[in-house]
């Protein structure tokens, strides 16, 4: 079931991160927002999916030019940086309908 909070202000297309043979009935819908792109996308993933896989899938849609340097961007959940992005969504405390924020590790000067 898609939660309302994960569809607000997102693109109409859906990004799905799965493995072959996965049970699609247990998928979570997570909203991934990019501060640099001023964009958001809905990602359907299993609770066991790693944060880095969700980050890569979302950035490939929103910021494809930045895929070469994934380490230059951090992922935050409830304002707290996820230090180990290899952990699963469930392990970091995300829930179905959570919002992840992707932002540059270092701030850039505004000219």
C-alpha positions, 0 to 999 in steps of 0.5 A, a space after each residue: 500500500 502506498 502511503 500518502 506521505 511518500 507520494 506528496 511532491 514526488 515524480 509520477 514515475 516509480 523507482 523499484 529496487 528489488 532482487 529476483 524472486 523477492 516477495 513484492 507484498 512486503 515492499 516499502 514505499 520510501 520518499 527520497 528527496 534531493 536538496 540539490 536537485 529540488 526533486 523527490 522520487 518514490 522508491 519501492 524497496 524491501 526492508 532489507 534493501 541497503 541504503 546505498 542501493 536506494 541512494 543509487 537508484 534515486 540518484 540515477 533518476 534525479 541526479 544522473 550526472 552525480 552518479 560517479 561520486 556517490 560518496 560526495 552525497 550523504 543520506 539523512 533520516 529524520 535529520 540524522 546522517 546515516 553513517 553506514 549506508 550498507 545497513 538495511 532500511 529496517 536497521 537504520 530505523 526507517 519505516 514504510 512511508 519514511 522520507 530520506 534526504 540526499 544532500 551534498 556532503 560539503 556545502 557549495 558557495 552561492 554566487 
